[in-house]
């Protein structure tokens, strides 16, 4: 049997665990999480295990605690080798615990998508931005993808290149980092609390503004890990498909844990 996979039914053979691995078991998806986050993480956030209807294994990457993307006054720059190495280390630890795929809980983990994917032997999808090529396939010619981000100042061409997106002409981006209540959840502005009703209203208003400025948008993508709890409000505001970490991680899980179908025929 392949490490991390359990056959179905009564299989007459030994189960095994590679030496030094899987001190805990039964997790199909591992999630790398940022350190130094001081805020509530409600259901819907990938860092909240109750978000999912299946077990996820969370791993905090301590090297991100001093990362400029999360705290603009921090020392480690956007593509910091130290942060990259911490991400790779964390991914390998998750792999050693038997996960079948790895995701993240920080949209800008995309900065290291290619390097982390190359370092392990399980599929890696670190950011909701990984969904851009798939979303494109479903839109009509001339339509755009609207991206709502928590750090528009860092969302540059190099980030998109990491997730296989070299042409960004069909992306319409709006930042929430300096808007309303959402201001409290970014970097040095963390205060340990926010009003979720106000965040919900703020994100719905931003979505309306994004669509007003770009009426050719055919879908919305939420970059930030804090945004999925409010995805339904965004969708109600603009009546468009909304993609985020929740759609990504559920897609990953259903690809690596298949179940037999039951029904009538």
Helices and strands as residue ranges (DSSP letters): E 29-34, G 49-51, E 56-61, G 62-66, H 81-96, E 101-104, G 107-112, H 113-119, E 123-125, G 128-131, H 132-137, E 144-149, H 157-162, E 171-175, G 180-185, G 187-189, H 196-213, E 217-222, G 228-230, H 231-238, E 241-243, H 245-256
